[in-house]
Amino acid sequence: MKIAIIGGGASGMTAAIVAKRSGAEVSIFEHMHRIGKKLLLTGNGKCNISNTDMDIRHFHGGSSDIISAVLDSSSPADTKAFYESLGLFLRDRNGYLYPYSEQASAVLDVLRFAIRDLGIDVYTDTDIKLSENAGRFVISTSGSRFDFDRVILCCGSCVARNTGSDGSGYDIAQKLGHTIIKPLPALTHLLCEEDFFTSIAGIRINSNVRIYSTDNEKSTLLGEEYGQVQLTKTGISGIPVFNLSYLATRSLDEGDRIKAELDFIPDIPADDIRDFMMKRREELSDRTVEEFFIGLLPKPLGICICKRVHLSLGDKVSSMSDGAIESLCRMVKNFDVYVRGHGDFDWAQVASGGVDLKEVTEKLESRIVPGLYFAGEILDVNGDCGGYNLQWAASSAMTAAREACSA
């Protein structure tokens, strides 16, 4: 069995090793000068490989049934065993799985060493053309022609183009008859319309974040997340924002108006906060409004909230009416901003969209071109922060490679 792996990223290298160990003759084609370059960027260079919490809610995109089937077929335990078989020792940090050295380079090295030791052919700096005829696949390069029984497309998306993810895999899949769900940035920051963000930039605060699609009559909740939010000069960032960003980017692309609501004190009910503020007005009556939130929220954020409800910063706290207290409470619990844009593919960690899952089987074989398989980010699957995208890369690669070898 001769199998071509197109794309030398995390999923491509994994698929190649699994296929070779299963007895296939394997070749990797990569258009960059070396394989695995993008892997070095993952987890801020620490490479969060997987997570012990594999709830399907951490994965988004096409058919959840297919995603679940793939994760069941090639589980996180299989991923752990696979990497340990390569000599990589993992550490569990509160459910997040990292290489013990916490170096992405260690993950890349053990993959490269395995490819070398197994004698897998690797063709780098190579642009290819793929065609299929009567169940056989032909890969043409600038100077050579190769024949294969099976092909696994592992080309990634169009995120971090300088590492090789330039979207070329979408073109290959489309030319073979597949539908591509429009790729959009995911796990990225959001740009907001309001002009006060420069005054609160740099603040990090644990918050509940809700994303809404709005029109003149109603707001529809798209999703919510809790975690540390980063307030930037242009909007909002941080893990909860990243995890929700795929919803915002997709809705913005469809022409919707998007609102984000931040709850800066999510663990205390609004009524209790209101009572606390009433008491604070009495006990800190000689303070100025500008100083009202000191000790509760970061000072620049407190000032921003007071300005948003049109209070004069130099007035005494004792002068604040019950209505002003009510407005402050509402703003603390529902700090609403409107999203005007998002980080592009150069800023995003992954993409949403890709090859439509309706057109592949639970073993990730094409329903259109038998013998063609898919793995990794080229598919319409994107995961949350926390190792989910690398887990998908590994699970989909192992599933596709095993099926390609047994079919």
Long-range contacts (C-beta under 8 A, 24 or more apart in sequence): 1-25, 1-149, 1-150, 1-404, 1-405, 2-26, 2-27, 2-147, 2-148, 2-149, 2-150, 3-27, 3-148, 3-149, 3-150, 3-151, 3-152, 3-401, 3-404, 3-405, 4-28, 4-29, 4-137, 4-139, 4-146, 4-148, 4-150, 4-151, 4-152, 5-29, 5-152, 5-154, 6-128, 6-130, 6-139, 6-151, 6-152, 6-153, 6-154, 6-155, 6-169, 6-172, 7-153, 7-154, 7-155, 7-156, 7-164, 7-169, 7-376, 7-378, 8-32, 8-34, 8-35, 8-36, 8-122, 8-124, 8-154, 8-164, 9-35, 9-36, 9-38, 9-39, 9-154, 9-155, 9-156, 9-164, 9-165, 9-376, 9-377, 9-393, 10-36, 10-38, 10-39, 10-42, 10-111, 10-376, 10-390, 10-393, 10-394, 10-397, 11-154, 11-156, 11-375, 11-376, 11-377, 11-393, 11-394, 11-396, 11-397, 12-152, 12-154, 12-155, 12-375, 12-376, 12-397, 13-111, 13-112, 13-115, 14-82, 14-111, 14-375, 14-393, 14-394, 14-397, 14-398, 14-401, 15-152, 15-154, 15-375, 15-397, 15-398, 15-400, 15-401, 16-115, 16-120, 16-401, 17-82, 17-86, 17-111, 17-114, 17-115, 17-118, 17-120, 18-82, 18-397, 18-398, 18-401, 18-402, 19-152, 19-401, 19-404, 19-405, 20-118, 20-119, 20-120, 21-118, 22-401, 22-402, 22-405, 22-406, 23-405, 24-150, 24-404, 24-405, 26-118, 26-120, 26-121, 27-120, 27-121, 27-122, 27-123, 27-146, 27-148, 28-115, 28-120, 28-121, 28-122, 28-123, 29-123, 29-126, 29-128, 29-139, 29-141, 30-122, 30-123, 30-124, 30-126, 30-164, 31-124, 31-125, 31-126, 31-127, 31-128, 31-164, 31-166, 31-168, 32-124, 32-125, 32-163, 32-164, 33-124, 33-125, 34-124, 35-112, 35-115, 35-122, 35-124, 36-108, 36-111, 36-112, 37-163, 37-164, 38-156, 38-160, 38-163, 38-164, 38-165, 39-104, 39-107, 39-108, 39-111, 40-104, 40-105, 40-108, 41-104, 41-160, 41-163, 42-104, 42-390, 43-98, 43-104, 43-387, 45-103, 45-104, 46-98, 46-99, 46-102, 46-103, 46-104, 47-98, 47-99, 47-102, 47-103, 47-104, 47-106, 47-107, 47-390, 48-96, 48-97, 48-98, 48-386, 48-387, 48-390, 49-79, 49-83, 49-90, 49-97, 49-98, 49-99, 49-107, 49-387, 49-390, 49-391, 49-394, 50-76, 50-79, 50-80, 50-97, 50-387, 50-388, 50-390, 50-391, 50-394, 51-76, 51-95, 51-96, 51-97, 51-386, 51-387, 51-388, 51-391, 52-76, 52-92, 52-95, 52-97, 53-95, 53-386, 54-391, 58-383, 58-384, 58-386, 58-388, 59-381, 59-382, 59-383, 59-384, 59-388, 59-392, 60-246, 60-352, 60-381, 60-382, 60-383, 60-384, 61-181, 61-352, 61-353, 61-354, 61-357, 61-379, 61-380, 61-381, 61-382, 62-181, 62-356, 62-357, 62-358, 62-379, 62-380, 62-381, 63-357, 63-358, 65-362, 66-357, 66-360, 66-361, 66-362, 66-364, 67-357, 67-381, 67-392, 69-362, 70-362, 70-364, 70-392, 70-395, 70-396, 70-399, 71-391, 71-392, 71-395, 73-362, 73-363, 73-395, 73-398, 73-399, 73-402, 74-394, 74-395, 74-396, 74-397, 74-398, 74-399, 74-402, 75-395, 76-391, 76-395, 78-394, 78-395, 78-398, 79-391, 79-394, 79-395, 79-398, 82-394, 82-398, 83-107, 83-110, 86-110, 86-111, 86-113, 86-114, 87-113, 95-386, 96-386, 96-387, 97-387, 127-168, 130-172, 130-175, 130-176, 132-176, 132-369, 132-371, 132-372, 135-370, 135-371, 137-371, 137-372, 149-371, 150-371, 150-372, 150-373, 150-404, 150-405, 150-407, 151-371, 151-372, 151-373, 152-373, 152-374, 152-375, 152-397, 152-400, 152-401, 152-404, 153-355, 153-372, 153-373, 153-374, 153-375, 153-378, 154-374, 154-375, 154-376, 154-378, 154-397, 155-376, 155-378, 156-376, 156-377, 156-378, 157-183, 157-350, 157-351, 157-353, 157-354, 157-377, 157-378, 158-183, 158-345, 158-351, 159-185, 159-345, 159-348, 159-349, 159-350, 159-351, 159-377, 160-345, 160-346, 161-345, 161-346, 165-377, 169-378, 170-354, 170-355, 170-378, 173-355, 173-374, 173-378, 176-366, 176-368, 176-369, 176-372, 177-368, 177-369, 178-355, 178-356, 178-359, 178-366, 178-368, 179-355, 179-356, 179-358, 179-359, 180-353, 180-354, 180-355, 180-356, 181-352, 181-353, 181-354, 181-355, 181-356, 181-380, 182-253, 182-353, 183-351, 183-352, 183-353, 183-354, 184-246, 184-249, 184-250, 184-253, 184-351, 184-352, 184-353, 185-245, 185-249, 185-342, 185-343, 185-344, 185-345, 185-347, 185-348, 185-351, 185-352, 186-245, 186-246, 186-249, 186-348, 186-349, 186-350, 186-351, 186-352, 186-382, 187-242, 187-243, 187-245, 187-246, 187-348, 187-349, 187-350, 187-382, 187-384, 187-385, 187-389, 188-242, 188-245, 188-249, 188-342, 188-343, 188-344, 188-347, 188-348, 188-349, 189-232, 189-234, 189-235, 189-236, 189-237, 189-241, 189-242, 189-245, 189-342, 189-343, 189-347, 190-235, 190-236, 190-237, 190-241, 190-245, 190-248, 190-260, 190-339, 190-341, 190-342, 190-343, 191-234, 191-235, 191-339, 191-340, 191-341, 191-342, 191-343, 192-234, 192-235, 192-236, 192-260, 192-337, 192-338, 192-339, 192-340, 193-337, 193-338, 193-339, 193-340, 194-337, 194-338, 196-304, 196-307, 196-308, 197-231, 197-232, 197-233, 197-234, 197-235, 198-233, 199-300, 199-303, 199-304, 200-231, 200-298, 200-300, 200-301, 200-304, 201-231, 201-232, 201-233, 202-231, 202-232, 203-230, 203-231, 203-298, 203-300, 203-301, 204-228, 204-229, 204-230, 204-231, 204-238, 205-229, 205-231, 205-264, 205-297, 205-298, 205-301, 206-266, 207-240, 207-262, 207-263, 207-264, 207-266, 208-240, 208-262, 208-263, 208-266, 209-236, 209-240, 209-241, 209-244, 209-260, 209-261, 209-262, 209-263, 210-260, 210-261, 210-262, 210-263, 211-244, 211-247, 211-248, 211-258, 211-259, 211-260, 211-339, 212-258, 212-259, 212-260, 212-261, 213-251, 213-256, 213-257, 213-258, 213-259, 214-256, 214-257, 214-258, 214-259, 215-257, 219-259, 222-247, 222-248, 222-251, 223-247, 226-266, 229-262, 231-301, 235-337, 235-339, 236-260, 236-262, 236-337, 239-385, 242-349, 242-384, 242-385, 243-384, 243-385, 245-342, 245-343, 245-348, 246-352, 246-382, 248-339, 248-342, 249-342, 249-352, 250-352, 252-339, 252-341, 252-342, 257-338, 258-338, 258-339, 259-336, 259-337, 259-338, 259-339, 260-336, 260-337, 260-338, 260-339, 261-334, 261-335, 261-336, 262-334, 262-335, 262-336, 262-337, 263-332, 263-333, 263-334, 263-335, 264-297, 264-301, 264-332, 264-333, 264-335, 265-332, 265-333, 270-329, 270-330, 270-333, 273-329, 273-332, 273-333, 274-325, 274-326, 274-329, 277-325, 277-328, 277-329, 278-322, 278-325, 280-317, 281-317, 281-318, 281-320, 281-325, 284-317, 285-316, 285-317, 285-318, 286-316, 286-317, 286-318, 287-316, 287-317, 288-313, 288-314, 288-315, 288-316, 288-317, 289-313, 289-314, 289-315, 289-316, 289-317, 289-319, 289-320, 290-314, 291-317, 292-317, 292-320, 292-328, 297-332, 305-331, 305-332, 305-335, 349-385, 349-389, 350-377, 350-382, 350-383, 350-389, 351-377, 351-382, 352-380, 352-382, 353-380, 354-378, 354-379, 354-380, 354-381, 355-379, 355-380, 356-380, 357-381, 363-399, 363-400, 363-403, 364-396, 364-399, 364-400, 364-403, 365-400, 365-403, 365-404, 365-407, 371-404, 371-407, 373-400, 373-401, 373-403, 373-404, 374-400, 375-399, 375-400, 375-401
